[in-house]
């Protein structure tokens, strides 16, 4: 045995008491590592060729590029806000870091609420905030950092909506976060699709599977032309 039983108990108590500051410190150190490696903000080819010109068009003359670029419209809108404030790409990168931090906190509490197990919440959140690759894009002027944070926030909102006292408002919140995430990049369409499936499962449990299936068929027929 590496530690005696009383030493292990003290370590466990200390970890339970200080796990919040420890996770926060790990998140900060991980992000400082990548900021030192890449700089903050970090621009790549897509930043200069696609997102920043699009954001300037929106900020300066309210022009939204048609076609494929519309599938990324959420991110140029994000950048255009920071361009209008005068903080530019540095403000956008710091904003992405802030949202990533909020998403990690929300993920922790969602895991705790979902499992009822603090160790599951600690372990899952540690995997998000300490694993080297999960935080490296936060300072990039790319869609990835906000999309990753959006996934965590959507999951967290789903967990809270399961037994919310005001379910309509809670599910509207879930839908809002999911749609914002979907606006960032084309493959993020899976986020609202996942929310629809989760909502269907929740409704089936409340009202009965057969009734929900009938409404799902009607809704699917109605939405198919729009899709």
TATAKA-V918752 format. One record per run of one state. SS is the DSSP state (A for helix, B for strand, O for the rest). FROM is the first residue (numbers start at 1). LEN is the number of residues. If there is no record, write none. Layout:
SS_FROM_LEN, SS_FROM_LEN
This chain:
O_1_4, A_5_34, O_39_3, B_42_1, O_43_2, A_45_17, O_62_5, A_67_19, O_86_2, A_88_28, O_116_2, A_118_13, O_131_1, A_132_3, O_135_5, B_140_1, O_141_3, A_144_18, O_162_5, A_167_16, O_183_3, A_186_22, O_208_1, A_209_16, O_225_3
